Amino acid sequence: METSETELMLKGYGLTMAEFTYHMPDYAHVLNTFVWQDYDLMPDHPRLFKFIEFWQQEIDGALHSVRFTHRRQLAPGDWRSVVGEFYLN
């Protein structure tokens, strides 16, 4: 069973977004970009590095650079149960 995004955030995962700049396979002097995002653990970023390894083994475009950012959107102490709903109109 797949873990939900909320469960991942409560376990300390945060949203990691990476921009891959790579050389086009048929036109080596042309650069292109690819944006990737997933929930990952800081500071080791195992999912990001696993994707980079996948890229280097399976994709023809050689990597030029990788820029990434990480944001913890929710910490275990930030979550609280709220009961109630508001209906407008």
N, C-alpha and C positions, 0 to 999 in steps of 0.2 A: 504494500500500500504506500502510495506517495505521500510525503509529508507536506502539510499545507504551509503557505507562506507565513501565516501567523505563528505556527509552531516553530518554524525556523527562526523567526525574529525573536521569539521568547528564549530560544537556545543560544542567542548571541550572534546569529547571522545578520548581516547587513547587505544592502543592495550594492553590488559592485558593477560598475559600467566601464568598459574598456573600448578604446578606439584603436583598431589595428590599421596601420598604414603598411601596404604591401606592394610589391612589384607585380605588374600584370604578367602572367606567364608568357604570352606571345609578344609582348612589347615591354622589354626589360627596363626601358627608361621612363615608363609611364607608371605613376603611383595611383593607387586607389585606396579607399577606406572601407572598413567594415566595423559596425558597432555591435558589441556583444554585452549582454547584461544577465546577471544571475545573482542569487543569494549566496554569499561566501563569508568565510571567517577571516577576520583580520588578526594578526598581521601576516600570516603565512599564505593566504589566498589559495587554498588547494584546488578549488574548482577552476580558477583562472589559469593556474599553471598547468593543470591537466588539459585545458582547452588549447593552450599554447603548444604543448607537446603534440596534441592531436593535429594542430595546424601544420607543424613542422614535418610530421610524418605522412599526412594524407593529402595536403593541399599543395598544388604546384606553385602558387605565388609565394615567393620568398618574402619574409617579414622585413620591413624597413624599420618600424618602430611600433611600440605599444604604449599608449597613455591610458591610465586608469584612475578612477576615483572610487571611494568607498564611503558609504553613509549608513550608520546604524540608525534605522528608523524607529526602533522600539527596543527598549531594554526591559528586562524582567520586572523591575521596579516601577516602570511607567504604565504597565497595563493594570486596568481595574475593570471590574464588572459593573456595568451600568444597566439599570432596568428602566425601561420607559421608551416611548416613541412619541413623536410629534407628527401630526398629520396637518398639512397645509392644504387648504381648499378642499 
